[in-house]
Amino acid sequence: MKLLLLIVILLSASTQVLAVRRQKASFPPDREMRPFATDGCTMAPDGTVNRPRLFRPCCVAHDLRYWGGGTSLERDRADLALRACVRELGGPGWATIFYNGVRAGRLSPWTIAAKRWGNAWYEHDGYRQLSAEELQRLIDAVPGLKLPEEMKALYLSELLARLPAVTETNP
């Protein structure tokens, strides 16, 4: 009986893996970027009892940085920016909770696809330097996002700073 149960579980798991692989392969080849999505503070409160949406802007900005992705250093900077934002709005205790939560979350064997680092890119998983073309695609996408203008401007400035320097040569 235990063997039968084990076989059923293994078959079920392999079917789910195949379904995910099929789903991944069914993305149109010309659609290389996922749209930006946020739910605010994933698995954490958006705010306090008295101010229920206090931390939401910090989390949305963090989700935006995670969407674009990049190197591990850029992820560290995104997590530190979240901590600084939460500290400014809610104090050091809340900042420590949020920072430790996102740092621990990356060690979890379970991930939420829309929350992975670099989730804008269908063909990408993990840390890497984004190409100038990818950075430009993010830059082009940001103005159309339904986010506060100040948040978009800050993220655009961060992306522009990551563009490789263009050197002019005289013919």
N, C-alpha and C positions, 0 to 999 in steps of 0.2 A: 504494500500500500504506500509506504514512504517512497519507494522507487517510482511508482506511478505519479505521485504528487510532484516529485523532483523533475520528472520528464515533462509534465504539464507546465511547470514553472519555466523550465529552460526553453521549451518551444514558444511559450508566450513571450518571453524576453527576446528571443531571436526574431520573432515576428515583428515586435515593436522596433527593433533595430533596423530591420529591413524597411519598415514603413518610413522611418526617419530618413534612411538613405534615399528611398524613392522620392520622398518629399523634397529633400535637398536637391536632387538631380532634376526635379521638375521646374525649378526656377528658370524663368526666361533668361537666355544668355545676355541679352542687352540690359538686363536689370541688375546692375552690380551693387547698388546701394539699397539698404533697407531704409524706410522712412524713420525719422526720429519719433520715438514714443517715450512717454514717461508716465509713471503712476505716483509721482511724488516720492515720498520716503518709503521705499520698498522694505517691508518687514520691520518698519520702525514707525514711531508716531510722527505725523506731519507737524506736530506742535505739542503744546502743553494743554492742560485742562482749561486754563484761562485764555490761552491764545492757540486755538486748535490748528492753525496753518502757519505757525511761526517759522518752522524749519523748511517748509516746502520749497521756497526759492533756492535754498542751499542744495537741496536734493535734486531739483530739476537741473540746476547748473552742473551738478556732478554727473547726472545722467547724460547731459549733453556732451560733456568731455569723454565719458565712457563710450558714447555712440561713435565718435570719431576714431578713438583709439590712438595707437602709436607705440612708443617704446615703454619699457617698464619704468623708466625715470618719469615719463609723462604721466603714467598712471599714479606714481607716487605723488606727483604734483597735484593731480586731480583730487586725491584723497586728502592731501594737506589743505587744499583750498576748501574742501568740505568742512574739515575740522575748524579752520579759521572762521568760516562763515557761521557755523553753529555756535562757536565760542562767542562771537560778536553778538549774536542774537539771544543766546540762552545761557552762556556762561561755560566755564571749563568742565564742569561735570557732564553736561550734555555733549560737549565737544568730544570728550574722551569716549563716551558711549558710542557715538556715531563713528568716530574714527576706528575704534577697535572692532566695531561691527563690520565695516566695509573691509578692513584688513583680514579679519577672520573669514568673511564670506568668500574671499578668493581661494581659500583652502578647502572649501566644501566640495565634495564629490558631486553634488547636485547643483546645477546652474540653471538660471533662467535665461533663455536665449537672448531676450531683449535687454538683459542687464550685463551681458558679457562685455569685456573690454574689446572695443573695436567692433561692436555689433552692427555698425552701418554696412560692413562689408560681408557679402554672402560667401565669398571665396576665401576669407581670411579668418584665422583663429589664432590668437596669441599676440605676442609683442613683436613689433617691427617698426622700422622707420617708414613713415608714409612717404610715398613719392610726391613730387611736386604736383602731378596730375590729380592724385587723390586729395591732397590738401586743397587744390583749386576746386574740386567737386564739392568738398565740404563748404568752402567759402561761398560758392555759388548757391548752395542749398540753404544756408543760414538765414538770409533775408526773408525767405518765404515761410519760416517756422512761426507758429503762433506762440511766441514767447515775448516777454517784456523787452523793449528796445535796448535797455541798458545791459541785459544779459546777453543779447545777441551781439552787441558792440564789444563786450569784453571777450566773448569767445572768438569773434572775428579777429580781434587784435592778437589773441594767443595763436590762432592759426597762421596769420600773416607773419608772425615772428618765427614760425617754424619753416616757412618757405626758404628754400636754398637761396643764397645770395646770387644775384645775376651779375655776372662780370661782363663788362663791355670790352670788345676788342676792336681795334681800328683796322680797317681793311688795308 
